[in-house]
């Protein structure tokens, strides 16, 4: 309108948040078996140094619903019936605006699995998780409207506990039922950690900022 050239979206400069969202999508794809370890490492190197939206989008063109999810817009799709997560000595994470499936099967031998529900897309009222944990760990990060039940987990020498904080009388958006077994590892559920104070806030002795929960 003013005679100035408007850059194509792919030429726009990427922010730290844009890069972080692409990294999450790549980690999810690797956890689903769509990327090998070598492919994941190669794409993560590019994602962390990408300068434009076009460079980030190119990393996701062969992955389902990736074109919009990396920009924070989850494609409208029905939740998967089953999602499997397997880790040996590595780690897997579901975070950001990921779509919660009907069921999740987790096998953690000596690695770690993190399921962060604070910004998750929740379309169903319940989630069944079956976990087999040897010496690894499974951590569920949940907002106040997500209830987690770990009473049916069989524990040998490890632990399974939930610190999910449910406000009495408040509606529950998602009920998570965890079953399975823990040998010498752990399954935990609880609220997100408060954001760290910046250096300036520390100098000024300002209180920690309260975490913003997106619904």
Secondary structure, 3 states (H helix, E strand, C coil): CCCCCCCCHHHCECCHHHHHHHHHHHHHHHHCCCCCHHHHHHHHHHHHHCCEHHHHHHCCCCCCCHHHHCCCCCCCCCCCCEEEEEECCCEEEECCCCECCCEEEEEECCCEEEEECCCCECCCCEEEEEEEECCCEEEEECCCCEEEEEEEEEECCCEEEECCCCCCCCCCCEEEEEEEEECCCEEEEECCCCCCCCHHHHHCCCCCCCCCCCC
